[in-house]
Amino acid sequence: MHTGRLVFAQLMDVLPLADFRRSVARYQGEYKVRGFSCLDQFLCLGFAQLTYRESLRDIETYLRAMQPIIGYGVLTDAAGRPLAMDVYPGDTGDPTTVPDQVEKLRDRFGLARVVLVGDRGMLTETQLETLQQFPGVGWISALRGSAIRALVEGGSLQLSLFDTTHLAELTAPEYPGERLIACFNPLLAEERRRKRQDLLAATAHAFQAIVREVARRRKTPLTAAEIGVKVGRVRNRFKVGKHFDLTIADGVFQWTRREDAIRREAALDGLYVIRTSEPAAQLSAADTVRTYKNLAQVERVFRCLKGIDLRVRPIYHRTAPRVRAHFFLCLLAYYVEWHLRDALRPLLFEDEQLPQDRLTRDPVAPAPPAPAVKRKTAQRTTTDGLPIQSFDTLLAALGTRCRTTCRMTADPAAPRIQQLTEPTPLHSRVRELLQL
């Protein structure tokens, strides 16, 4: 054995790679393979065998243990402009991150009054109890479905309120010192009702197929465990198993729908409740709902970081300072992208009046497309006659301008000439919008 190399690496030297690659090519083993090649799979399984990994789950657990597990959070303003980012170890929970961010806003940014906007998974009851200990800190969040059902059953929220309006403000003794804004969206209610009925019908159809299969197996009846596996696949696929009563035994499978539970859930379709600690004098009910819906701007940040444009993974660093530097560079890149998108709206498939319309439009009803957006979609040209672009195609078009270095081949000693590509009308318009 040679020193300085792992034993496994030295054992793999014995592997005839040429024969291995010929076998892979012969049987088209790399067909539709993107990153995890056949050789990678072989090395992974070989290492698992030598280290006594007995199952695929054990192998996956070991591989995941070798990867850095981290969590990160982003702070933005109301317009979605990123302000700060923090990186935490993967085992750090929200009870630690939220107070930490509050301290950052107060100390580093010097803010005397802070209103945090978070979804119901972030600002839970425990989090809100913690935030009450910080003076000058408010919140805007939403209630879970079980809490909304409790309000309806307790009489604090009357569904008849939405016969004439789609937004109502109320208070409840369960939430002292808070304002509750109940909203009803009939289009959302119809969509959820349709989706539920489709999922229930698909689940019932799959259950009935299992019933027929169980009835056919008379000589070798299916065991309860085998039936449970089949039923579990259906439940995990359609996610509405809570609305069915199931009877499973050896050679027996029966199911019935829970009609009462389905009706109770359907009664809350399209209904959601926003909660806030801010008084009405500082934030109206409509503005509260608009502010909560601005969380979509934060989701856009994560969507961009995780997979659309920037892709923070894979991370090739292991030390904490370098990992934080990696995420900070990604945040700076998104900051540049945010300003580019904002300045280049006239050339993109985006609503130029959207930031202003968000301040005045109906906070509950679905927002109709603006006339300018309809015109862009139909004509696909700007008022100047330039083609409307997506952000990716616009960057590709801007990348066609380059600097070329020329020299005379007959005279190597001749001076070199720098020549710029002539700007197109699109290039000139972009420079004008960016004020370059």
N, C-alpha and C positions, 0 to 999 in steps of 0.2 A: 504494500500500500504506500502511496505517496503522501507526504505531509503537505498541509496547506489546502487540501481538497476534501470535500465531504465524501464519505464512503459510498453514498448512493450515486454521486456523480461519477466516481471511479467504476462502479458496477455498470453504469449505463454506457461506458466506453466500449464494453464488450458487445453491445447491441449492434447488429449489422444494419446500419441506417440505410444503405443502398437497397438491400432486400426489402426493408420495411416500406420505403417510399415506392418501390415497384409494386408491392402488394396494394398499397393505398390507391395508386393510380389505376391498377387493374380493376379493382372493385369500386372505383369512384367514391372513395371514402371521404373526400373533401367536397362532395357535392353540396352546395348551399351552405358551406361552413364559412363563417365570417372571421372569428377570432380564435376560438378554442379548437385547434387543429387536432388531427388524429394522433400526432406525436405528443401533443400536450396531454391528451386524454390517456395515452399509454403511460406516460411518465407519472401522471397523477395516480392511476390505478396501481402502477408498480410500486410507487412510494407507499400507497395505502396498504398493499399486501405486506411489504417489508416492515411496516410499523404496526401491523395487526389492527387495521381498521376493518371492522366486520360488516359494515353496511354502507350504502350510499349516503344515508343520513349522517353517519359518523364521519365519512369523508367530507361532506359538505360542512359539517360543524368545524372540522379541523381547518379547512381552507378559509372559512370565515374568520376563524380565530387568528389566522395569519394576516388578515387585512386590518387596517386601522379603522376602528369604529368611532365616529365622531358625530357631533351634532352642531349645527350652526343656525344662527338667527340673524335676521336683517331688520333694521329699523328704517322706516321711510316716512316722508311727510304725507300730507293728504293727497298730493298729486302723484305719489308713487316714486318720487325722487329718493334714491337710497341715501341714508345719512350715516349709518354705522353698521358694523357687522361684528359678531363675536363667535368664536369657535369654542366648543365645550367637549369634554370627553363623552363618549357614547352613553355612559351610564348616568349622565346628569339629567335630572328631571326638571320639569317646569317649575316646581316650587323653588328651585335654586335660581333659574335663569330670569324669571320675571322680576323678583326683587332686585336682582343685580342690574337689570336694565333700568329700573326706576332710579336706582342710585346714580347710574351713569347719566341719565337725563338731567338729574338735579345738580349733580356735582360738576361733571365735565362740561355740559352745555349751559349750566347756570339758569335752568328754567324753574320759576317759582310755581307755576301751575301746569300740570301735565294731565292729559286725558288719554288713556290707553284704549285702543280699539283692538279687540281680539275676538276670535271665534269662540264658540262654546267649548271647544276642546282645549283651548289655551287658558282662557279666563274662567276657570271652574269656581265652584263655591269656595273651595279652599284657597284659591288664589285671591278671590275678592276679599275674603276675611283678612288675608295678609296685606292687601293693598289699603285696607281701612286703617292700618297702623301708620301709614305715611301721610302726613298732612299735605294738602295741596295736590292730591292725586285722585283723579276720577277715572271712570271707565265706561265703555260702551261694549256690550256683548249681547248674546242671545240666549234664550231658554231652550232646553232640550225638550224633545217631544213628550217625555213623561211629565215634566213640569207643566207644560201647556195643558195636558190632559187633566192634571190635578186642578189647575185654575178653572177649567170648564166644569169639571164635576163638582168643584167647591162653590160654584156660582159667582166667582170673581170676574169671569169672562163669559159674557153672554154672546152666543153666536148670532143672535138676532141683531146685534149691532151692525153687522155687515150687510144688512138688507138695503141700506141707503148709502153706506160709505165703505171704503176699503181700508181705512186707517182710523184707529181709535186709541186714545190714551187712557190708562187706568192705573189704579194702585191696588195693592193686595197686602194683607197683613203678613203674608209669608215673606215679603220683600220690603221691610221698613226702610224708609229713606231713599227709595228708588222709584223711578218712573218706568212704567211698562207701556210700550207702544205695540199694540196688536195690529197686524197687517194681514189682509186677505187678498190673494191674487187668484181670480177665477180661472185664468188660463193655466196657471201652475196647478191648480186643483184638478182641472180636467186632464192634464198631462199625467199627473200622478195616478189618477183613477184609472186611466187607460193602461198605463204601464203595469199597475197592480193586477188588473184583470188579465192581461196577457201572461204575466208570470204565473198567476194562479192556474190559468188554463193549461199552460205548458207543464206545470208541476203535476196537475191532476192527470194529464195525458201520460206522463212518464210513470206515475204511480200505478195507473191502470195497466200499463204494459208489464210492470213487475207483478201485479196481481195475476195476470194471465200466465206469466212464466211460472209462478209458484203453483198455479192450478194444474199446469201440464206435467210438472215433475211429481209423478205418483210413485214410480218405482224407487227412485232415489230422491226423496224430498229435500228441498233446500233447507239448510239449518238456519237458525235464527241469526247466527253470525253472518252467513252469506247474504241473507236478505238485508241485514243491517248495512252491509257494505254497499249494496246496490242502492238502498234508500239514501244513504249518506251522500253518494255521488249526486243524486238528484237534488237533495237539500242544499248542498254546497254550490251547485250550479245556479239555481234560480233564487236562492236566498229568501224564500217565503215559507219555509218549513214551520215557522211559528204559527201559521194559520191552519195547521192540519193536526188532527189527532190520529196517532198511528198505533196499530196493534201488530206486534211482531212476535212470532213464536216459530218453532220448527214446523215448516210446511204451512204456515199461516201468515198472511199479510192482509190487513184491512186498513182503510183510511177514511176519514170524514173531514169535511171542512168546518172550521170554527167560524160560523157565520156572525156570531155576536162580536167576536174580536175583529173581524173584517169590517163590520159596520162601524165599530168604535174608531178604528184607525181611519176609515174613509171620511168620518165626520170632521177630521182635522186636516184634510187635504187642502193645500194652498194657504194654510194658516201658519204664521210664524210671529214670534214675540221678541222685540228688542228691549233690552233693559239698560238703564243708564243711571248714574248717580248725579248727572248734571241737572241743575234746575232749569225750568222752562224759560226763565228770563235770559239765560245764556245760550240755550240750545233748544230750538223748537222741535216738535215731534217729527216733522218732515225732515228737518236737517239731521236729526239723530239717525233716521233710517238711511238717509243719503250717506252719512259718514260711515255707518256700518258697512254699507255696500261698497265703499271705497276699498275694502279689504281685497277686492279683486285686483287692485294695483299691486298689492304685496304678493298675491299669488302669481302675478305676471313675473315678478322678480325671480321667484323660485322656479317657475317654469322655464325661464331663460337660463338660469344657472344650472339646472339639472339636465336639460337635454335638448333645448332648441338651438341656442346660439353658442353659449360659452362652455358648457359641460365641464363642471369643476372636477369631475372624475374622469379618468383615474388619477390618483394622487401618488406621486412617486417619492414623497418625503415621509420621514418617520419622526423627526424631532418636532416638538411643539412649536418653536419659533418659526420653522420653515413651513409647517402646515398653516399656521396663521398668516404668514406672508403670502402663501399661495391663494388663500381665500381673499385676502385683502386686494391682491392684484385682480382677481375676478370681480370684486366689487367695483374697483376703479374702471374696469372694462365696461361693466354694465352702466356705470355712471356716464361714461362717454356715449354709450349706445342710447341711453335715455334722452340725452340732450340732442343727439343726432335725429332720433325719431321725432322729437318735439319740433325741431327746427325745420325738418324736411317733410312735414305733414302735407303741404300742397302737392308733393310729388308721389306720395304713398297712398295706398288704399286705406286711408284713415280719415276720420271725421275731423275737420279743422276746428269746428266749433264745439267739439265734445267737452273740453274742460269747462267752458262757460255753460253748456246745456246741463251738465251734471249738477250745477248749483240751483237750477230753477225747475227742472222737469219733474214730473210726477214720480215720487220715490218708490211707489209700489207697482204701478202698471208697467208692463214691458215697454221699453223705449223703442219707438219706431225709428227706422233709418232716416237720417236727415236727407233733405233734397239734394244737397251737395254730394252725399255718398251715393245716392241713386244715380246721379249724373256720372260720377266717376266710374261706377260699375257698368253702366250702359255704354258710355262713349269710350272709356279707357284712355282718355286724354285729358290734359289739363286745359285751362283757359288759354294758355300760351301755345297749345298744340303739341306739347311734349307727352310722351307715353307715360301712363301711370305705372308705377313700379311697386313691387314688394321690396322690403328692406334688403333681402338677399340679392335680388337682381339689380337693385340700385348700387349696392357695393361692388357687384361684378362689373357694372357699367363704368363706375368710377375707376376701377382697376385697369381699364384699358389705356389710361393716360400714363405715359412713362417717359423716362429720360434715356436717350440712346447716345452712346459714345461711338463716334465715327473717327476713322483715321485712314490715310491713304496707304493702300497695300503696296504700291510701287515705291513709296518713300517711308520706310519705318521711322525715320527721324522727324517726320512731319508732325506738327502739333495735332493733338486730338481735339475734336469738336464735340461739344455737348449740344444735343438737339432734343427739344421737347415736342411731344406729340401735340398737334393742334387741338385745342379744346373744342368739344362739340357744344351745341346749345345746351344740352343737359349738364355738362360740366360747368358751364358758365352760370346756369341757374342755381346749381348747388352752391357754388362759391358765393353767389349773391345772397342766398338764404342763410348760409353760415357766416356771412359778413367777413369773408376772408380777403 
